[in-house]
Amino acid sequence: MFLDVSLSAAAPRVGLNNARPLLVGNPRRQWLDLMEARRPIYERLATVTVLTDKLTPNQAAREIVQAIDATAG
C-alpha cells in the first residue's frame, strides 16, 4: 500500500523547517528529489494507493482498512 501525499500537504506534516537528515539544505527540493526517485518504485509495488492530502489520520485509517478488506475478499 502506498500512502501518497503532495508536497503542499506533506510540508506541515513533516515540518520542512525542522532538522531532518534527509532534507538537509533545501528541504522542499530534497523532498521533491526523494519523491521523484522513490515514487516509481512505490507505485510499481503498491497494490493500492491512498491519497492522504485531505484525510485526517482517522479517515486515512478507514481508507486503509477498506482497501485491505477489498483485497482480502
Secondary structure as UniProt FT lines:
FT   STRAND          2..4
FT   HELIX           7..14
FT   TURN            15..17
FT   HELIX           21..23
FT   HELIX           27..45
FT   STRAND          49..51
FT   TURN            53..54
FT   HELIX           57..72
//
